[in-house]
Amino acid sequence: MSIWYATREDIKGALDSKETARSNAQIDRALESASRGVEALCHRRFYPELATKHFDWPDGQRARPWRLWLNDSEVISVTSLSSGGTTIAGADYFLEPNTSGPPYNRIEIDLDSSAAFGGGSTHQRDVTITGLFGYRDDETSVGTLASAVASASASTVTVSGAASAVLGVGSVLRVDSERLLVTARAMADTGQNLAADIDLQMKTTAVPVADGTAFGVGEVILIDAERMLIVDIAGNTLIVKRAWDGFPNAAHTSGADIYAARSLTVARGALGTTAATHDSGATVHRWDPPGPVRSLTIGETLNTLTLEQAGYSLVLRSGETGSERNRDQRGLNALREQVYTSHGRKARIRGV
């Protein structure tokens, strides 16, 4: 699974789509296509990745041998820089443009230093950069681990209610120094029980629990065979939407176990990091793509799904009349233009 710029839950919420394996697979395919399409439009990848990359050094045949253009390998931060096997100290180079980066699209040697690119037997792959490549490393602390991750090979983690409420399939997480990619979600026992009977009436939206602070607004819970969406929390009472995701509403008795989608199946050691163990209570950080990029990914995904449902025939064919089949994409086209203007990597002119 590659990196998406929106989650499955973002799309299902926009479509009000029920939870089925068939719809999930269709949404996942459209999300993959939309994310790669946004990258192609903007000529860059937005996610942060730890990596070591090699570049040709800008030799004397070029206009400025002290300036190394990174092109599509923009950096967020640099851990180490060397040329011809010689390390260049951090004080001897600049990441540019310093007024707007990251991302930084070039590295310039400080002309007031004795450092220089070159020194290898040839200019090919002479410069080595280790660092965090990508657009930006914008993160939000969303909650904690609900239990320890005792093994670096464990493929599931359990998170708190606050984290469960805002994470989805496709979220990129960071716990300590490891990044994890959420590939699936499942229900886990919250350790709490229904504190009183509730009937099957849809108007009955108050769910009493022992500790309301252990849940998050936006979290989906499961009692017996009914799913519910938490829309508010008042003390130790969860205010819910009943029969969520198409699950049937039913009566529930006091003491019933309450489950929530807190068990995450994850790809470990993602984006160049190393899988490790983690303590219970460790902070879970979510990487956030740029807002316009996320919006366009959602828009493109919805567009693909709509076209698939219509067999890609939402335009008038020869001989057809009427306007009901015309599809107005001006809004989506305007969003594409906005995202390219704000986040696209533009062409530049090299000096020769």
C-alpha positions as CSV (number, residue, x, y, z in Angstrom):
1,M,0.0,0.0,0.0
2,S,1.4,3.4,-1.0
3,I,0.8,6.8,0.6
4,W,-2.6,8.4,0.1
5,Y,-3.4,12.1,0.7
6,A,-6.9,11.3,2.2
7,T,-8.3,8.3,4.1
8,R,-10.9,5.8,3.3
9,E,-13.0,7.3,6.0
10,D,-12.8,10.7,4.4
11,I,-14.4,9.3,1.2
12,K,-17.0,7.1,3.0
13,G,-18.1,10.1,5.0
14,A,-18.5,12.2,1.9
15,L,-20.5,9.5,0.2
16,D,-22.3,8.3,3.3
17,S,-21.2,4.9,2.2
18,K,-21.9,1.7,4.2
19,E,-19.1,-0.4,5.5
20,T,-18.7,-3.3,3.1
21,A,-15.6,-5.1,1.7
22,R,-16.7,-4.3,-1.8
23,S,-17.1,-0.6,-1.3
24,N,-13.8,-0.4,0.6
25,A,-11.9,-2.1,-2.2
26,Q,-13.5,0.3,-4.8
27,I,-12.7,3.4,-2.6
28,D,-9.1,2.2,-2.0
29,R,-8.5,1.8,-5.7
30,A,-9.9,5.3,-6.4
31,L,-7.8,6.8,-3.6
32,E,-4.6,5.3,-5.0
33,S,-5.4,6.7,-8.4
34,A,-6.3,10.1,-7.1
35,S,-3.2,10.4,-4.9
36,R,-0.9,9.5,-7.8
37,G,-2.8,11.9,-10.0
38,V,-2.3,14.8,-7.6
39,E,1.5,14.0,-7.5
40,A,1.6,14.0,-11.3
41,L,-0.3,17.3,-11.5
42,C,2.0,19.0,-8.9
43,H,5.3,17.2,-10.0
44,R,6.2,16.4,-6.4
45,R,5.5,13.9,-3.6
46,F,4.3,15.5,-0.4
47,Y,4.9,12.8,2.3
48,P,8.1,12.9,4.4
49,E,10.6,10.0,3.8
50,L,13.9,9.4,5.5
51,A,16.4,8.4,2.8
52,T,19.9,8.7,1.4
53,K,20.2,9.9,-2.1
54,H,23.1,10.5,-4.5
55,F,23.6,13.4,-6.9
56,D,26.0,14.5,-9.6
57,W,28.1,17.4,-8.3
58,P,27.7,20.7,-10.2
59,D,31.0,20.9,-12.0
60,G,32.7,23.9,-13.5
61,Q,30.8,23.5,-16.8
62,R,27.8,24.8,-15.0
63,A,27.1,28.4,-14.1
64,R,27.4,28.0,-10.3
65,P,29.3,25.0,-9.1
66,W,28.5,25.9,-5.5
67,R,24.8,25.4,-6.0
68,L,23.2,21.9,-6.2
69,W,19.6,21.8,-7.5
70,L,17.6,18.9,-6.0
71,N,14.8,18.9,-8.6
72,D,12.1,16.4,-7.6
73,S,14.2,15.3,-4.5
74,E,13.3,18.3,-2.3
75,V,14.3,18.1,1.3
76,I,12.7,19.0,4.6
77,S,15.8,18.7,6.6
78,V,19.4,17.3,6.1
79,T,21.1,15.0,8.5
80,S,24.4,14.7,6.6
81,L,26.0,16.0,3.4
82,S,29.1,14.8,1.8
83,S,30.9,15.2,-1.5
84,G,33.7,13.0,-2.8
85,G,33.6,11.1,0.5
86,T,34.3,14.3,2.5
87,T,31.7,15.4,5.0
88,I,30.5,19.0,4.6
89,A,29.6,20.6,7.9
90,G,26.2,22.0,8.5
91,A,27.7,25.4,9.0
92,D,29.2,25.4,5.6
93,Y,26.1,25.2,3.5
94,F,22.6,26.7,3.2
95,L,19.2,25.1,2.5
96,E,17.3,27.3,0.0
97,P,14.9,29.0,-0.4
98,N,15.4,29.9,3.3
99,T,12.5,32.4,3.3
100,S,9.8,29.9,2.3
101,G,11.2,26.4,2.8
102,P,10.7,23.7,3.6
103,P,10.6,22.2,1.1
104,Y,14.2,23.2,0.0
105,N,14.9,22.7,-3.7
106,R,18.6,23.4,-3.6
107,I,21.7,23.3,-1.4
108,E,24.3,26.1,-1.7
109,I,27.8,26.0,-0.3
110,D,28.6,29.0,2.0
111,L,31.0,31.0,-0.2
112,D,32.7,32.3,3.0
113,S,33.8,28.7,3.8
114,S,36.4,26.4,2.4
115,A,33.9,23.7,1.6
116,A,33.2,22.7,-2.0
117,F,31.4,20.1,-4.1
118,G,33.6,17.6,-5.9
119,G,36.6,15.6,-4.9
120,G,35.6,12.3,-6.3
121,S,37.1,10.6,-9.3
122,T,34.2,11.8,-11.4
123,H,31.2,14.1,-11.0
124,Q,28.8,11.3,-11.2
125,R,26.9,10.6,-7.9
126,D,29.6,12.4,-6.1
127,V,27.2,14.2,-3.6
128,T,25.5,12.2,-0.9
129,I,22.6,13.5,1.1
130,T,20.9,11.8,4.0
131,G,17.8,13.5,5.4
132,L,14.1,13.9,5.4
133,F,12.9,14.2,1.8
134,G,9.5,15.5,0.8
135,Y,7.3,18.6,1.0
136,R,6.6,19.2,4.7
137,D,6.5,17.3,8.0
138,D,3.3,18.7,9.5
139,E,2.0,16.6,12.3
140,T,-0.9,16.6,14.8
141,S,-0.8,14.7,18.1
142,V,-4.0,12.7,18.0
143,G,-3.9,10.5,21.1
144,T,-1.9,7.7,22.6
145,L,-1.2,3.9,22.3
146,A,-3.7,2.1,24.5
147,S,-1.3,-0.8,25.0
148,A,2.4,-1.5,24.5
149,V,3.8,-2.6,21.2
150,A,6.1,-5.3,22.5
151,S,7.6,-6.5,19.2
152,A,9.1,-4.8,16.2
153,S,7.3,-7.3,14.0
154,A,3.8,-6.8,15.5
155,S,1.3,-5.9,12.7
156,T,-1.4,-4.4,14.9
157,V,-1.5,-1.5,17.4
158,T,-4.3,-0.4,19.7
159,V,-4.9,3.3,20.1
160,S,-7.0,5.5,22.5
161,G,-10.5,6.7,21.7
162,A,-9.3,10.2,20.8
163,A,-6.9,8.7,18.2
164,S,-9.5,6.3,16.9
165,A,-11.9,9.1,16.2
166,V,-9.6,10.9,13.8
167,L,-7.6,8.2,12.2
168,G,-8.5,6.1,9.1
169,V,-7.2,3.6,6.6
170,G,-4.4,5.5,4.8
171,S,-3.3,7.6,7.8
172,V,0.4,8.0,8.3
173,L,1.4,7.8,12.0
174,R,4.5,8.4,14.0
175,V,5.2,6.8,17.3
176,D,8.6,7.8,18.8
177,S,10.8,7.7,15.7
178,E,8.9,5.1,13.8
179,R,6.3,5.8,11.1
180,L,3.4,3.4,10.6
181,L,0.9,3.3,7.8
182,V,-2.7,2.3,8.7
183,T,-3.9,-0.4,6.3
184,A,-7.0,-1.7,8.1
185,R,-9.1,-1.1,11.2
186,A,-11.0,-3.5,13.5
187,M,-13.1,-3.4,16.6
188,A,-11.4,-3.8,20.0
189,D,-12.9,-4.1,23.5
190,T,-12.8,-0.6,25.1
191,G,-12.9,-2.2,28.6
192,Q,-16.2,-0.3,29.3
193,N,-19.8,-1.6,29.5
194,L,-23.2,-0.1,28.9
195,A,-24.2,1.5,32.2
196,A,-28.0,1.2,31.7
197,D,-30.5,-0.4,29.4
198,I,-31.3,1.4,26.1
199,D,-34.2,0.6,23.8
200,L,-34.2,0.1,20.0
201,Q,-35.8,3.5,19.3
202,M,-33.8,5.7,16.9
203,K,-34.7,8.7,19.1
204,T,-32.8,7.1,22.0
205,T,-29.4,8.6,21.4
206,A,-27.9,8.8,25.0
207,V,-25.5,5.9,25.8
208,P,-24.4,5.9,29.5
209,V,-20.9,4.7,30.2
210,A,-18.6,4.6,33.2
211,D,-16.1,7.1,31.8
212,G,-16.9,9.4,28.9
213,T,-13.4,10.8,28.7
214,A,-12.2,7.5,27.4
215,F,-14.1,8.0,24.1
216,G,-13.7,10.5,21.3
217,V,-16.3,12.5,19.3
218,G,-16.4,11.0,15.8
219,E,-15.5,7.5,17.1
220,V,-17.6,4.5,15.9
221,I,-18.6,2.1,18.7
222,L,-20.2,-1.3,18.6
223,I,-22.7,-2.6,21.1
224,D,-23.9,-6.2,20.4
225,A,-24.5,-6.0,16.7
226,E,-25.3,-2.3,16.3
227,R,-22.8,0.3,15.3
228,M,-23.2,3.9,16.6
229,L,-21.4,7.1,15.8
230,I,-20.5,9.4,18.7
231,V,-21.5,12.9,17.8
232,D,-21.1,14.5,21.3
233,I,-20.1,13.6,24.8
234,A,-21.8,15.0,27.9
235,G,-20.0,13.8,31.0
236,N,-20.4,10.1,31.1
237,T,-23.1,10.0,28.4
238,L,-22.3,9.4,24.8
239,I,-24.6,11.2,22.3
240,V,-24.8,8.9,19.3
241,K,-26.3,8.4,15.9
242,R,-27.9,4.9,15.9
243,A,-27.7,2.2,13.3
244,W,-24.5,3.6,11.8
245,D,-22.9,2.1,8.7
246,G,-26.2,0.4,7.9
247,F,-26.1,-1.8,10.9
248,P,-29.6,-2.6,12.4
249,N,-30.7,-0.8,15.6
250,A,-31.6,-3.0,18.5
251,A,-32.2,-2.9,22.3
252,H,-29.2,-3.4,24.6
253,T,-29.0,-4.3,28.2
254,S,-26.9,-2.9,31.0
255,G,-23.5,-4.5,31.2
256,A,-23.1,-5.1,27.4
257,D,-19.5,-4.8,26.2
258,I,-18.6,-1.7,24.2
259,Y,-16.2,-2.1,21.3
260,A,-14.6,0.6,19.2
261,A,-12.5,0.7,16.0
262,R,-9.2,1.1,18.0
263,S,-7.3,-1.9,16.6
264,L,-5.2,-0.8,13.7
265,T,-3.4,-3.0,11.2
266,V,-0.3,-1.2,10.2
267,A,2.7,-1.4,7.9
268,R,5.7,-1.1,10.2
269,G,8.9,1.0,9.7
270,A,7.3,3.0,6.9
271,L,9.0,5.8,4.9
272,G,12.5,4.9,5.7
273,T,12.1,4.5,9.5
274,T,12.9,1.4,11.6
275,A,10.3,-0.7,13.4
276,A,10.7,-0.7,17.2
277,T,8.9,-1.4,20.4
278,H,6.8,1.3,22.0
279,D,5.4,1.8,25.5
280,S,1.7,2.0,26.4
281,G,0.7,5.7,26.5
282,A,3.2,6.7,23.9
283,T,2.0,9.7,21.9
284,V,0.5,9.0,18.4
285,H,1.3,11.7,15.8
286,R,-0.6,11.9,12.5
287,W,1.1,13.3,9.4
288,D,-1.2,15.9,7.8
289,P,-1.0,16.5,4.0
290,P,-1.5,20.1,2.8
291,G,-5.2,21.1,3.1
292,P,-5.7,21.8,-0.7
293,V,-3.9,18.6,-1.6
294,R,-6.2,16.6,0.7
295,S,-9.3,18.3,-0.7
296,L,-8.3,17.6,-4.3
297,T,-7.6,14.0,-3.5
298,I,-11.1,13.7,-2.0
299,G,-12.6,15.4,-5.1
300,E,-10.7,13.3,-7.6
301,T,-11.7,10.1,-5.7
302,L,-15.3,11.1,-5.6
303,N,-15.2,11.9,-9.3
304,T,-13.7,8.5,-10.2
305,L,-16.3,6.7,-8.1
306,T,-19.1,8.6,-9.6
307,L,-17.8,7.9,-13.2
308,E,-17.4,4.2,-12.4
309,Q,-20.9,3.9,-11.2
310,A,-22.2,5.5,-14.4
311,G,-19.9,3.5,-16.6
312,Y,-18.0,6.6,-17.6
313,S,-21.0,7.8,-19.7
314,L,-22.0,11.0,-17.9
315,V,-21.7,13.1,-21.1
316,L,-24.0,13.5,-24.0
317,R,-23.4,11.2,-27.0
318,S,-24.0,11.9,-30.6
319,G,-27.8,12.3,-31.2
320,E,-28.7,12.8,-27.5
321,T,-30.6,15.8,-26.3
322,G,-31.2,17.3,-23.0
323,S,-28.9,18.5,-20.2
324,E,-29.6,16.0,-17.5
325,R,-26.6,13.9,-18.5
326,N,-24.2,16.8,-18.8
327,R,-21.6,16.9,-16.0
328,D,-20.3,20.2,-14.7
329,Q,-16.7,19.8,-13.6
330,R,-15.9,23.5,-13.3
331,G,-15.6,23.2,-9.6
332,L,-13.1,20.3,-9.8
333,N,-11.2,21.9,-12.5
334,A,-10.9,25.1,-10.5
335,L,-9.7,23.1,-7.5
336,R,-7.0,21.4,-9.7
337,E,-5.9,24.8,-10.9
338,Q,-5.8,26.1,-7.3
339,V,-3.7,23.2,-6.1
340,Y,-1.2,23.5,-8.9
341,T,-0.9,27.2,-8.3
342,S,-0.3,26.8,-4.6
343,H,1.5,23.5,-4.4
344,G,2.8,22.6,-7.9
345,R,6.5,22.4,-8.5
346,K,7.0,24.9,-11.3
347,A,9.6,24.8,-14.1
348,R,12.8,26.9,-13.7
349,I,15.4,28.2,-16.1
350,R,18.9,26.9,-15.7
351,G,22.0,29.0,-16.3
352,V,24.4,27.4,-18.7
